[in-house]
Amino acid sequence: MFQAATLTAAPAGGGGIIMTIIPFVFMIAIFYFLLIRPQQKKQKQRNAMLGQLKKGDKVVTIGGLHGTILEITNDVAVLRVNDVTKMTFDRSAISHVTTAGSSDVSLDKK
């Protein structure tokens, strides 16, 4: 009689493992679609933007410095900050390209 009770309990335990794994799989799927996938998409857009940089583009660095690209190589960009100042940055330090005219702010004293 004891053996019959253990045989009937075994299939119920097997279903419990599957029911325990399903919430973890569901949580992993949620993390993928809410966190990992959007971050990969953002990184892909950033890499495309960095790849399309060219001389004359107006850019903003990750430190907030606005400038115009004078020279650009595979890993270095030289920016003109004002009429006499040139600064060298890693290409990866460029945050984004600004639209034409948005960084043309004149601070001349009259």
N, C-alpha and C positions, 0 to 999 in steps of 0.2 A: 504494500500500500504506500509506503514511503517513496518508492521509486516512481510510482505513477504521479505523485505530486511534483517531483523534481522535473520530470519530463514535460509536464504541461507548463511549468514556470519558465523553461528555457526559451521558447519562442517569444515570450513577452519581453524578456531581457534584451533580445536582439533588436526588437523594434525601439527600445528605449535608447540605444546607442544612436540610431539614425535620428531620432527626435532630439537628441542632445547636440548632434553635429549640425543640423539644419539652421538653428539660430546663429551659429558661428559663421557658416557660409553666407548667410544673409547679411551679417554685419560686415564681413569682408567685402561683399558686393557693394554695400552702401559706402564704405570708405573709398573704394575704387572710384565710384561714379561721383562722389561729392568732393573728394580731396585729391586723389592721385591723377585722374584723367584731366581735370581742369588745369592742374599745375603743369602737366606735360604739354598741353595745348598752349599755355602761356609761354613756356620755355621755347617751344617751336616758333612762335611769333617773334619772340625776342631775338632768336638766332637769325631769323629771316631779316629782321630790321638791321641787325649788326652787319649782315652780309651785303646789304644794299646801300650802306653808307658810301658817300662819294664826296669829292672835293666841292666845297661851297655849301654843303648842308648846314643848317643852323640846328645845333643840338644842345641838350642839357645833360650834364654829367650826373652821376649818382650823388654827388656832393652838392648839387644845385647850381653849378657854374654854367652860365650860358656862353656860348661861343660859336664860331664858324670854323668848319674844318678847312685847314690850309693844305695839309698833307695827310695821307692815310696809307698804312701798309697793312700786312696781315694781322699784326698785333698791337700797333701803335697808331695813335691819331694826334696830330698837332693842331691845336685850336687857337684861333685868334680871338682874344677876349676883348681887346680894344685896339686902337690904332697902333700901339707900340708893343703890346704884350702878347707873346706867344707862349702857350703851355703845352706840354706833352703829357698825354694820358694813355693808359692801356685802352684798347678798343672796347674791352668789356666794361670799362668805367662809364661808358655812355649810356644814359638812361633812356632817352628818347629823342626823336627828331621833332623840332617845333615847326609849326606852320610858318610860311613866309610872312614876315612882318610882325609876328607876335613877340619877338625878342628885340625889336628895333625901338628901344626906349632911349630918348635923348635926355641927358641930365645936365645940359649946358646951362651955365649961369648967365643971366642977362643983366 
